[in-house]
Amino acid sequence: MRKTLAEAAKLIRSKNAGPFWLTFDVMFDEPEVYRCVRDQDVLNIDRVARLFGQDPAVVRVFTHDSALAVKVSFPRPNSSGSALDTDVFGGQQYAPLMDLTVELGGPFHAITEVTR
């Protein structure tokens, strides 16, 4: 069964990691769901870079098995609080991650992105 990350995760959030970086946390309450997301490489450097218009060389992805979480970090396009900043706390940047999909409960299929 294919689900979006928004359906599969317990929490998806973004926030500042200092004034120059954003960090995203995707957390799960079921180990099997976390492992599917991790093992299918749903949140990989190239996909995140494409979604957020970043250079893949600056995107960082960390998996935390004991926390059932994936963390993604990359530089902010504008520093927090600058004249060009549109989200001073970085809390509204996670939306593009919500539509990524993961195959649960069966053979793994290709990962897709929902297009609108």
Buried (B, 14 or more C-beta within 10 A) or exposed (E): EBBBBBEBBEEBBBBBBEBEBBBBBBBBEEEEBBBBBBEBEBBBBEBBBBBBEBEEEEBEBEBEEEEBBBBBBBBBBBBBEEEEBEBEEBEEBBEBBBBBBBBBEEEEEEBEEEEE
